[in-house]
Amino acid sequence: MVVGKYGKYVITKPKLTTELAHHDFTDVSGITFPDEVYLDKEILKEAGHWLDIMWVWDIPKPADLLGAHVHPFDEIVLFIGSDHRDTGDLGGELEWFMGEGEDAERFLIVSSSVIYVPRGLVHGPMNFLRVDRPILNVAIGLNTGDYL
């Protein structure tokens, strides 16, 4: 039951689905990938976003967890360390690529980071090189519309 003027914006029972997942992590070890959590127009007519949450506790196998790809919407990707005394310490190391061909750039991520990926920008692969402690990886697709 929606309570108050803004109660509809507090979603305590989001849509959980595997059918709409953009990347298939079913046969990957070293990660915990819960069902993709959707906040979409079925739940809130103003919405049209998706949210992926993944804990990485070991170097994923196969290592090419995420190949180069592109989305027709903006995306925010977060890598967050799990040391409560130093949340800036990622607790590992990963490679992140953006661009393609001669314009491709490699980024070495060693601290908690936020990456903004504009729609249409090729990004990936994402390769974990070292995992000393669990790393939280969150990806948010913004204004995805009807993209599944």
Secondary structure, DSSP 8 states (H G I E B T S, - for coil): ---STTGGG--SS-EEESTT-SS--TT-EEEE---EEEE-TTT-TT--EEEEEEEEEEEEESS--B-SB--SSEEEEEEEE--TT-TTEEEEEEEEEES-GGG-EEEEEEE-EEEEE-TT--EEEEEEEEESS-EEEEEEEES-TT--
